[in-house]
Amino acid sequence: MTIIDLSKRRQMRCITFTVVFLYAAFCIHCPTVVGQSATKPTVEEIDFFESKVRPLLVQHCYECHSGKVKKPKGGLRVDGRSHLLAGGDTGPAIEPGNQDSLFLDAIGYGDLYQMPPKTKLTQQKINIFKQWVKMGAPWPQEKTDVPTTVADFDMAKSGFRRSPASLSIGMYLIIPFACLNKLRV
């Protein structure tokens, strides 16, 4: 083998690595892979949520599990889809489409939790939640709290820290290009 052949092999290996690496990065962050619906909820699904599910959440859950509480019980908030997907101290509360979700187990007075703690929901209300999760837990577009002025945006007060996730996203871009850059030298 000549030096040219080795150089081309090294270049092909690096390109292959880059493609595989970027594909893996996409799969990790792809909404469909992590259980979030990649499609927008339909008008009927939103109507179902707003007319049946949200009122039940407000009536039975917000007292202990919303943003209005200083410290939500079990670290779980139910006032946003992203909060339910992230879950609380024991993991994700819902897994869209999964009838074995922790949330459904809790409202059905399962083994781990019995929610709401004072009285069990009627079977009709439990069925509404089951149908909602089976539908993929549709939720209207959530608004993000974005600071509007410089005074509102204080990184120290907001508790901003570089998380491993934010660092890993940067690494998805740095590693492949560093590999390609080595070839040019």
C-alpha positions as CSV (number, residue, x, y, z in Angstrom):
1,M,0.0,0.0,0.0
2,T,1.2,3.4,-0.8
3,I,0.9,6.6,1.2
4,I,-1.9,7.8,-1.0
5,D,-3.9,4.7,-0.4
6,L,-3.5,5.1,3.4
7,S,-4.5,8.7,3.2
8,K,-7.7,7.9,1.2
9,R,-8.6,5.1,3.7
10,R,-8.1,7.5,6.6
11,Q,-10.2,10.1,4.9
12,M,-13.0,7.6,4.2
13,R,-12.9,6.3,7.7
14,C,-13.3,9.9,9.0
15,I,-16.1,10.7,6.7
16,T,-17.9,7.4,7.7
17,F,-17.4,8.3,11.4
18,T,-18.8,11.8,10.8
19,V,-21.9,10.5,9.1
20,V,-22.6,7.8,11.7
21,F,-21.9,10.3,14.5
22,L,-24.3,13.0,13.1
23,Y,-27.0,10.3,12.4
24,A,-26.7,9.1,16.0
25,A,-26.9,12.7,17.3
26,F,-30.1,13.2,15.2
27,C,-31.7,10.0,16.5
28,I,-30.9,11.0,20.1
29,H,-32.6,14.4,19.8
30,C,-35.4,13.5,17.3
31,P,-38.8,14.1,19.0
32,T,-40.3,10.9,17.6
33,V,-37.5,8.8,19.2
34,V,-38.0,10.3,22.7
35,G,-41.7,9.8,22.7
36,Q,-43.0,13.2,21.7
37,S,-45.4,13.4,18.9
38,A,-43.8,14.7,15.7
39,T,-47.1,15.9,14.4
40,K,-49.2,18.7,15.6
41,P,-52.3,17.7,17.5
42,T,-55.6,17.9,15.6
43,V,-58.3,20.4,16.5
44,E,-60.5,17.5,17.8
45,E,-57.6,16.3,20.0
46,I,-57.1,19.8,21.4
47,D,-60.9,20.2,22.0
48,F,-60.9,16.8,23.8
49,F,-58.0,18.0,26.0
50,E,-59.4,21.4,26.7
51,S,-63.0,20.2,27.4
52,K,-62.2,17.0,29.4
53,V,-58.6,16.6,30.4
54,R,-57.5,20.0,31.5
55,P,-60.5,20.6,33.8
56,L,-59.7,17.3,35.5
57,L,-56.0,18.3,35.9
58,V,-57.0,21.7,37.3
59,Q,-59.6,20.2,39.7
60,H,-57.7,17.2,41.0
61,C,-53.9,17.8,40.4
62,Y,-52.9,21.5,40.3
63,E,-53.2,22.0,44.0
64,C,-50.1,19.9,44.6
65,H,-48.5,19.6,41.1
66,S,-48.5,23.0,39.3
67,G,-46.2,26.0,38.8
68,K,-48.3,27.9,41.4
69,V,-47.0,25.6,44.2
70,K,-43.6,26.6,45.6
71,K,-42.3,23.0,45.5
72,P,-44.5,20.5,43.5
73,K,-45.0,17.2,45.4
74,G,-42.7,14.5,44.1
75,G,-41.0,17.0,41.8
76,L,-43.9,16.5,39.3
77,R,-45.8,19.3,37.6
78,V,-48.9,18.5,35.5
79,D,-49.5,21.9,34.0
80,G,-47.5,21.3,30.8
81,R,-46.9,18.3,28.5
82,S,-43.2,18.8,28.8
83,H,-43.4,18.5,32.6
84,L,-45.4,15.3,32.3
85,L,-42.9,13.9,29.8
86,A,-40.0,14.9,32.0
87,G,-41.8,13.6,35.1
88,G,-40.9,13.9,38.7
89,D,-38.7,12.2,41.2
90,T,-39.6,8.7,39.9
91,G,-39.3,9.4,36.2
92,P,-41.6,10.3,33.3
93,A,-45.3,10.5,34.4
94,I,-46.7,9.8,30.9
95,E,-45.4,8.0,27.9
96,P,-47.7,8.9,25.0
97,G,-49.6,5.9,23.9
98,N,-48.5,3.7,26.8
99,Q,-51.3,2.6,29.0
100,D,-48.8,1.5,31.6
101,S,-47.7,5.1,32.3
102,L,-46.9,6.0,35.9
103,F,-49.6,8.8,35.8
104,L,-52.3,6.3,34.8
105,D,-51.1,3.8,37.4
106,A,-51.3,6.5,40.1
107,I,-54.8,7.7,39.2
108,G,-55.9,4.1,39.1
109,Y,-54.6,3.6,42.7
110,G,-51.8,1.3,41.6
111,D,-48.9,-0.1,43.5
112,L,-46.6,2.9,43.8
113,Y,-48.9,5.9,44.1
114,Q,-52.5,6.6,44.7
115,M,-53.6,10.0,43.3
116,P,-55.4,12.1,44.2
117,P,-54.6,11.1,47.8
118,K,-57.9,12.0,49.4
119,T,-60.4,10.2,47.1
120,K,-60.0,8.0,44.0
121,L,-61.3,9.4,40.7
122,T,-64.4,7.9,39.2
123,Q,-63.9,5.2,36.5
124,Q,-65.3,7.7,34.0
125,K,-62.6,10.3,34.8
126,I,-59.9,7.6,34.7
127,N,-61.1,6.5,31.3
128,I,-60.8,10.1,30.0
129,F,-57.2,10.2,31.1
130,K,-56.6,6.7,29.6
131,Q,-58.1,7.8,26.3
132,W,-56.0,11.0,26.3
133,V,-52.7,9.1,26.9
134,K,-53.7,6.5,24.2
135,M,-54.3,9.5,21.8
136,G,-50.6,10.5,22.4
137,A,-51.4,13.0,25.2
138,P,-52.1,15.9,22.8
139,W,-51.6,19.3,24.4
140,P,-51.9,22.7,22.8
141,Q,-48.7,24.5,21.8
142,E,-46.9,25.4,25.1
143,K,-45.7,28.9,25.5
144,T,-42.1,29.2,26.7
145,D,-41.3,31.9,29.2
146,V,-38.9,34.1,27.2
147,P,-37.5,37.2,28.9
148,T,-38.6,40.4,27.1
149,T,-36.2,42.9,28.6
150,V,-32.6,42.9,29.7
151,A,-33.8,43.3,33.3
152,D,-35.8,40.1,33.0
153,F,-32.8,38.2,31.7
154,D,-30.5,37.6,34.6
155,M,-28.5,34.4,34.3
156,A,-27.5,34.3,37.9
157,K,-31.1,34.7,39.2
158,S,-32.5,32.2,36.7
159,G,-30.0,29.6,38.0
160,F,-28.5,29.0,34.5
161,R,-25.8,26.5,34.4
162,R,-24.2,24.6,31.5
163,S,-25.8,21.2,31.5
164,P,-24.2,18.1,30.1
165,A,-26.9,18.1,27.4
166,S,-25.9,21.6,26.3
167,L,-22.3,20.6,26.2
168,S,-23.0,17.4,24.2
169,I,-24.8,19.3,21.5
170,G,-21.7,21.3,21.0
171,M,-19.7,18.2,20.9
172,Y,-21.8,16.8,18.0
173,L,-20.5,19.7,16.0
174,I,-16.9,19.9,17.2
175,I,-15.8,16.2,17.0
176,P,-16.7,15.5,13.3
177,F,-15.2,18.8,12.1
178,A,-12.1,18.3,14.2
179,C,-11.7,14.9,12.5
180,L,-12.1,16.4,9.1
181,N,-9.8,19.3,9.9
182,K,-7.0,16.8,10.8
183,L,-7.1,15.4,7.3
184,R,-6.2,18.8,5.8
185,V,-3.0,19.2,7.9
